[in-house]
């Protein structure tokens, strides 16, 4: 999967989803979030987001369903490498609601506010999604990128 480049100085406006709150988590929420990511995605992603959850302020954006308070999605940055966005995930029952776009755009705007000119989406799975949401472009010859073979 290739890496993607996003020009943070030419971002579309942020958006939000009806019925959801999009915000940064607080430290006391980190264990619940990490466990949710492991249960809904993978142990690797749960480990990869630890740097985001250990910072103040967090370098994670979460989406919560307003009526239930349930975690619906997340996106992180500056975890595996500085200037990198990801992983980003939306629980299966909330896919197609715009949450992925909302958390991704919130992260990209936060990166720009932090002083980054460009953001990199490492080993982007849904290339079409990122191209449509934030006009990301493929970085040629970027696969396999910075991610080495996992330790076994």
Secondary structure as UniProt FT lines:
FT   STRAND          4..7
FT   HELIX           8..10
FT   TURN            18..19
FT   STRAND          20..23
FT   HELIX           27..29
FT   HELIX           30..40
FT   HELIX           43..48
FT   HELIX           50..54
FT   STRAND          60..65
FT   TURN            66..68
FT   STRAND          71..77
FT   TURN            82..83
FT   STRAND          84..90
FT   HELIX           92..94
FT   TURN            95..96
FT   HELIX           99..114
FT   STRAND          118..121
FT   TURN            122..123
FT   HELIX           127..134
FT   STRAND          137..138
FT   TURN            140..141
FT   TURN            145..146
//
